[in-house]
Amino acid sequence: MIHLDQVNKWYGAYHALVDVSESIGRGEVVVVCGPSGSGKSTLIRTLNRLEAIQSGQIQIDGQDIHRKGLDVNAFRSGIGFVFQQFNLFPHLTALQNCTLAPLRLRGLRPAVAHEEALSLLDRVGLAHKAHAYPSELSGGQQQRVAIARALAMQPPLMLFDEPTSALDPEMVGEVLQVMRALAKDGMTMVCVTHEMGFAREVADRVLFMDQGRVLERATPQEFFAQPQHPRAQQFLADIRMPFAVAG
């Protein structure tokens, strides 16, 4: 589904992605983790052309997505992307946020788009909020609408860039529950997240990044029980420390 070959990305003199090579299979759920500034969000943003790369190649479904002449808008419309900030249109209801792209880009009739959007809002537990505006929704509800909106284009791939980091702790669970259900349904997912419980429970594989490199790739069981790279060992020790102190 996704194949990266020797991908490099610079911001000026800063080398943000260093020779990243990786393959992700159809239906696979991959969690990308690592310390702040490790390149995680940059990596996921290259997968839908929000960030350009300077060298290497990224193929999705067999097409080189950074080639010259690619219709970027058409390409992006086929990939679901959920951001830290919910990026909903504030002047549109939850339902209208979910029907806009299918009406304009998929060419659906209004009645069909309306029915599909209601079904998706029901899937994320928000059918009763269909006519609410974003300002009338909690952060967790807005993020669930954002997921429904991304699904409205029927993408074969969903990308999540720290989807719970802007949420209050009590709202995190409701968003992760929707993501768990998507994974169970066989959606191909790449998730940048600090939610290690989600990674342990849902991911097929964990990629650990630091300083622009993928230093470790492992199953969740291997990664959490026996991380191989010293930097991964340190990262896991650091995130466990607060619990050890609290305990």
C-alpha positions as CSV (number, residue, x, y, z in Angstrom):
1,M,0.0,0.0,0.0
2,I,2.8,2.4,1.0
3,H,6.4,2.2,0.0
4,L,9.1,4.7,1.0
5,D,12.6,4.4,-0.5
6,Q,15.5,6.4,0.8
7,V,13.3,9.5,1.6
8,N,15.1,12.7,2.7
9,K,13.6,16.0,3.7
10,W,15.3,19.2,4.8
11,Y,14.1,22.4,6.2
12,G,17.0,24.7,5.3
13,A,20.0,23.1,6.9
14,Y,17.9,21.0,9.2
15,H,17.7,17.3,8.1
16,A,14.2,16.3,9.1
17,L,14.0,12.9,7.4
18,V,17.1,10.9,6.9
19,D,17.1,8.0,4.4
20,V,13.7,6.6,5.5
21,S,12.8,3.4,3.8
22,E,9.6,1.5,4.9
23,S,6.8,-0.6,3.5
24,I,3.2,-0.7,4.9
25,G,0.8,-3.4,3.8
26,R,-2.9,-3.0,3.0
27,G,-5.0,-3.3,6.1
28,E,-2.0,-2.8,8.4
29,V,-2.2,-0.4,11.4
30,V,1.2,1.3,12.0
31,V,1.9,3.6,14.9
32,V,4.8,6.0,14.6
33,C,6.2,7.2,17.9
34,G,9.3,9.0,19.2
35,P,10.3,12.1,21.1
36,S,9.2,15.6,20.0
37,G,11.1,16.8,16.9
38,S,11.9,13.2,15.8
39,G,10.3,13.6,12.3
40,K,7.1,11.7,13.0
41,S,4.7,14.4,11.8
42,T,6.9,15.4,8.9
43,L,6.9,11.8,7.8
44,I,3.2,11.4,7.8
45,R,2.7,14.7,6.1
46,T,4.9,13.6,3.2
47,L,2.4,10.7,2.6
48,N,-0.3,13.1,1.3
49,R,2.0,15.8,-0.2
50,L,1.5,18.3,2.6
51,E,5.3,18.3,2.8
52,A,7.6,18.0,-0.2
53,I,10.7,15.7,-0.2
54,Q,14.1,16.5,-1.6
55,S,15.2,13.0,-2.5
56,G,13.9,9.4,-2.5
57,Q,10.5,8.1,-3.6
58,I,7.1,7.5,-2.0
59,Q,4.7,5.2,-3.7
60,I,1.1,4.7,-2.6
61,D,-1.0,2.1,-4.4
62,G,1.8,1.9,-6.9
63,Q,2.0,5.5,-7.9
64,D,4.9,7.9,-7.3
65,I,3.1,10.6,-5.3
66,H,5.9,13.2,-5.5
67,R,6.3,13.0,-9.3
68,K,5.9,16.0,-11.4
69,G,2.4,16.3,-13.0
70,L,0.5,14.5,-10.2
71,D,-2.9,16.0,-9.7
72,V,-2.3,16.7,-6.0
73,N,-6.0,17.6,-5.2
74,A,-7.3,14.4,-6.8
75,F,-4.6,12.4,-5.0
76,R,-5.3,14.0,-1.6
77,S,-9.1,13.5,-1.9
78,G,-8.4,9.7,-1.9
79,I,-6.5,9.8,1.5
80,G,-8.1,10.5,4.8
81,F,-6.1,12.8,7.0
82,V,-7.0,13.7,10.6
83,F,-5.0,16.6,12.2
84,Q,-4.2,17.6,15.8
85,Q,-6.5,20.6,15.3
86,F,-9.8,19.5,14.0
87,N,-9.9,21.8,11.0
88,L,-13.7,21.7,10.7
89,F,-15.5,24.5,8.8
90,P,-16.9,26.6,11.7
91,H,-19.8,27.9,9.6
92,L,-21.1,24.4,8.6
93,T,-22.9,21.9,10.8
94,A,-21.4,18.5,11.5
95,L,-23.5,17.0,8.7
96,Q,-22.5,19.7,6.2
97,N,-18.8,19.2,7.1
98,C,-19.3,15.6,6.1
99,T,-21.2,16.2,2.9
100,L,-19.2,19.0,1.4
101,A,-16.4,16.9,-0.2
102,P,-18.6,14.0,-1.4
103,L,-20.9,16.6,-3.1
104,R,-18.1,18.5,-4.8
105,L,-15.5,15.8,-5.4
106,R,-17.4,12.5,-5.7
107,G,-20.4,14.2,-7.4
108,L,-23.0,12.5,-5.2
109,R,-26.6,13.6,-5.3
110,P,-27.5,15.6,-2.1
111,A,-29.9,13.0,-0.8
112,V,-27.2,10.2,-1.1
113,A,-24.5,12.4,0.4
114,H,-26.8,13.3,3.3
115,E,-27.6,9.6,3.9
116,E,-24.0,8.5,3.8
117,A,-22.9,11.4,6.1
118,L,-25.6,10.5,8.7
119,S,-24.4,6.9,8.6
120,L,-20.8,8.0,9.2
121,L,-21.8,10.3,12.0
122,D,-23.7,7.4,13.5
123,R,-20.6,5.2,13.1
124,V,-18.6,7.7,15.3
125,G,-21.5,8.0,17.8
126,L,-22.6,11.5,16.7
127,A,-25.8,11.1,14.7
128,H,-27.6,13.1,17.3
129,K,-25.2,16.0,16.7
130,A,-25.7,16.1,12.9
131,H,-27.1,19.7,13.0
132,A,-24.7,21.1,15.6
133,Y,-22.0,23.5,14.7
134,P,-18.4,22.9,15.7
135,S,-18.6,25.6,18.4
136,E,-21.4,23.6,20.0
137,L,-19.3,20.4,20.2
138,S,-16.6,19.3,22.7
139,G,-13.1,18.7,21.4
140,G,-13.6,15.0,21.3
141,Q,-16.8,15.3,19.4
142,Q,-15.2,17.7,16.9
143,Q,-12.4,15.2,16.3
144,R,-14.9,12.4,15.8
145,V,-16.7,14.6,13.2
146,A,-13.3,15.2,11.5
147,I,-12.8,11.4,11.3
148,A,-16.3,10.9,9.8
149,R,-15.6,13.7,7.3
150,A,-12.3,12.0,6.2
151,L,-14.2,8.7,5.8
152,A,-16.8,10.4,3.6
153,M,-14.4,10.2,0.7
154,Q,-14.2,6.4,1.1
155,P,-10.4,6.5,1.4
156,P,-8.4,3.3,1.3
157,L,-5.9,4.8,3.7
158,M,-6.3,7.0,6.9
159,L,-3.5,9.1,8.3
160,F,-3.6,10.4,11.9
161,D,-1.3,13.2,13.0
162,E,-1.5,13.2,16.9
163,P,-5.3,13.1,16.8
164,T,-5.7,13.3,20.5
165,S,-2.9,15.7,21.5
166,A,-5.2,18.8,21.6
167,L,-7.9,17.0,23.7
168,D,-8.6,17.0,27.4
169,P,-7.7,13.6,28.9
170,E,-11.3,12.6,29.4
171,M,-12.0,13.1,25.7
172,V,-9.1,11.0,24.4
173,G,-10.8,7.7,25.0
174,E,-13.8,8.5,22.8
175,V,-11.6,9.3,19.8
176,L,-9.4,6.2,20.3
177,Q,-12.5,4.1,20.4
178,V,-13.4,5.2,16.9
179,M,-9.9,4.5,15.7
180,R,-10.0,1.0,17.3
181,A,-13.2,0.3,15.4
182,L,-11.7,1.5,12.1
183,A,-8.7,-0.8,12.7
184,K,-11.0,-3.7,13.4
185,D,-12.8,-3.1,10.1
186,G,-9.5,-3.5,8.2
187,M,-8.7,0.1,7.4
188,T,-5.0,0.8,6.5
189,M,-3.9,3.3,9.1
190,V,-0.7,5.2,9.9
191,C,-1.0,7.0,13.3
192,V,1.5,9.4,14.8
193,T,0.5,9.3,18.5
194,H,1.8,9.5,22.1
195,E,-1.0,7.1,23.2
196,M,1.2,4.1,24.0
197,G,-1.8,2.1,25.2
198,F,-3.4,2.4,21.8
199,A,-0.1,1.4,20.1
200,R,0.1,-1.7,22.4
201,E,-3.5,-2.7,21.8
202,V,-4.2,-1.9,18.2
203,A,-1.0,-1.5,16.1
204,D,0.3,-4.3,13.9
205,R,3.7,-2.6,14.0
206,V,5.4,0.2,15.8
207,L,8.0,2.5,14.2
208,F,10.2,4.4,16.5
209,M,11.8,7.6,15.2
210,D,14.5,9.9,16.5
211,Q,16.4,12.7,14.7
212,G,14.7,11.9,11.4
213,R,15.5,8.2,11.3
214,V,13.5,5.1,11.9
215,L,15.6,3.5,14.6
216,E,13.3,0.6,15.4
217,R,10.4,-1.3,13.8
218,A,8.8,-4.1,15.8
219,T,5.5,-5.6,16.8
220,P,4.0,-3.9,19.9
221,Q,4.8,-6.9,22.0
222,E,8.5,-6.8,21.0
223,F,8.7,-3.0,21.2
224,F,7.3,-2.6,24.7
225,A,8.8,-5.8,26.2
226,Q,12.3,-5.7,24.6
227,P,13.1,-2.6,22.6
228,Q,16.4,-3.2,20.9
229,H,17.7,0.3,20.2
230,P,19.2,2.2,23.2
231,R,17.3,5.4,22.2
232,A,14.0,3.4,22.2
233,Q,14.8,1.9,25.6
234,Q,15.4,5.4,27.0
235,F,12.2,6.7,25.4
236,L,10.1,4.0,27.0
237,A,11.9,4.4,30.4
238,D,11.2,8.1,30.3
239,I,7.5,7.7,29.6
240,R,7.2,5.1,32.3
241,M,9.0,7.1,35.0
242,P,6.0,9.3,36.0
243,F,4.0,6.2,36.8
244,A,6.9,4.7,38.8
245,V,7.2,7.9,40.8
246,A,3.4,8.1,41.3
247,G,3.3,4.5,42.3
